[in-house]
Amino acid sequence: MAAPEVEILLVEDSPEDAELTIHTLRHHRLSNHIHVAEDGAQALDFLFCRGAYSDRSPEHPPRLIMLDLKLPKVDGLEVLQAIKGNVWTQPIPVIVLTSSKEEFDLMKCYQLGVNSYIQKPVDFSQFQNVIRQLGMYWLLVNQPPPSELFHHS
């Protein structure tokens, strides 16, 4: 039996933020299959089907990537650059969710092709509300890229 398709790749090194994000998305029934990568290297291995994920099919990418910028091993900007610089992963919507207030990070993310840049609210209920709105828009309202874009020839 094939593994279920991942709807969201959550790249987040904070267990608390990851848990709150997953809880909020599931509570509002916005996503069934969420894969968490705890660092940038793990996220890239997952997306490019290498290492521990070499048995994954690149023809079933996540519908959405939620990406923190401050990550161990490979930082979020490098992950974003790899995603948007590859013909097979470039169409996947990427939302940067970060605590960074750096204007450089904001500018660099948009230069690299991020779809949305959101500063994480510090307040618990505001954070939940932002995650709920993101999930509703990107998984229910937004039209995903056609699957033909992900089929390797």
C-alpha positions in Angstrom: 0.0 0.0 0.0 1.4 3.4 -1.0 2.0 6.0 1.7 -0.6 8.8 1.9 0.2 11.9 0.0 1.6 14.7 2.2 -0.5 17.8 2.1 1.9 19.9 4.1 5.6 19.8 4.7 6.2 21.7 7.9 9.8 22.7 8.3 10.1 23.8 11.9 12.8 23.2 14.5 10.7 24.4 17.4 8.6 21.4 18.8 6.2 23.8 20.4 5.5 25.8 17.2 5.3 22.5 15.2 2.8 21.0 17.7 0.6 24.2 17.8 0.6 24.4 13.9 -0.4 20.7 13.5 -3.0 20.9 16.3 -4.6 24.0 14.7 -4.7 22.6 11.2 -6.2 19.3 12.4 -8.6 21.0 14.7 -10.0 22.9 11.8 -9.9 19.8 9.6 -7.6 21.5 7.1 -5.0 18.8 6.6 -4.7 15.1 7.2 -1.1 14.4 6.3 1.5 16.7 7.6 5.2 15.8 7.5 7.5 17.6 9.9 11.1 18.2 9.0 13.1 19.5 12.0 16.0 21.0 10.0 16.7 22.2 6.5 18.7 19.2 5.5 15.8 16.8 6.4 13.4 19.0 4.4 15.6 18.9 1.3 16.0 15.1 1.6 12.2 14.7 1.9 11.5 17.0 -1.1 14.2 15.6 -3.4 13.6 11.9 -2.3 17.1 11.2 -1.0 18.6 9.7 2.1 16.0 8.4 4.5 13.3 9.4 1.9 14.8 7.7 -1.2 11.7 5.4 -1.4 9.4 8.5 -1.7 8.0 9.3 -5.2 8.9 12.8 -6.5 5.6 12.7 -8.4 3.7 13.3 -5.1 5.0 16.5 -3.7 3.4 18.3 -0.8 0.6 20.7 -1.7 2.2 23.3 0.6 5.4 24.0 2.4 5.5 26.0 5.6 9.1 27.0 6.2 10.8 28.5 9.2 13.9 30.6 8.3 16.1 30.0 11.4 16.9 26.2 11.0 19.8 24.0 12.0 22.0 22.4 9.4 20.6 24.2 6.3 18.9 27.5 6.9 15.5 28.4 5.5 16.8 30.8 2.9 19.0 27.9 1.4 16.0 25.6 1.5 13.8 28.2 -0.3 16.5 28.7 -2.9 16.8 25.0 -3.5 13.0 24.6 -3.8 12.5 27.5 -6.2 15.6 26.7 -8.2 14.5 23.3 -9.2 12.0 22.7 -12.0 10.2 19.9 -10.1 9.7 21.7 -6.8 9.4 25.3 -8.0 5.6 25.1 -8.4 5.0 24.1 -4.8 3.7 27.1 -2.8 6.0 28.0 0.0 5.0 30.1 3.0 7.7 31.4 5.2 6.6 31.5 8.8 9.3 33.1 10.9 10.0 35.2 14.0 12.5 37.2 12.0 11.9 40.9 11.8 14.9 41.4 9.5 14.1 43.4 6.3 16.9 41.5 4.6 15.1 38.2 5.2 11.8 39.6 3.8 13.5 41.0 0.7 15.6 37.8 0.1 12.6 35.5 0.4 10.7 37.4 -2.2 13.7 37.6 -4.5 13.9 33.8 -4.2 10.3 33.4 -5.1 8.4 32.8 -1.8 4.6 32.8 -2.2 3.9 34.3 1.2 6.0 35.7 4.1 4.4 35.8 7.6 6.0 36.9 10.8 4.9 34.5 13.6 2.7 36.2 16.1 4.0 35.8 19.7 0.4 35.6 21.1 -0.9 32.0 21.3 -4.4 32.7 20.0 -3.1 35.1 17.2 -0.7 32.3 16.1 -3.6 29.8 15.9 -5.7 32.3 13.9 -2.9 32.9 11.4 -2.3 29.1 10.9 -6.1 28.6 10.5 -6.3 31.3 7.9 -3.2 30.1 6.0 -4.6 26.5 5.9 -8.0 27.7 4.7 -6.5 29.8 1.9 -3.7 27.6 0.7 -5.5 24.2 1.0 -9.2 25.2 0.3 -9.3 28.5 -1.7 -6.0 28.5 -3.7 -6.0 26.5 -6.9 -2.9 24.1 -6.7 -0.5 23.8 -9.6 -1.5 21.0 -12.0 0.0 17.6 -11.3 1.5 17.5 -14.8 4.1 19.9 -13.5 5.5 17.3 -11.2 5.7 14.3 -13.6 9.3 13.6 -14.5 10.0 12.8 -18.1 
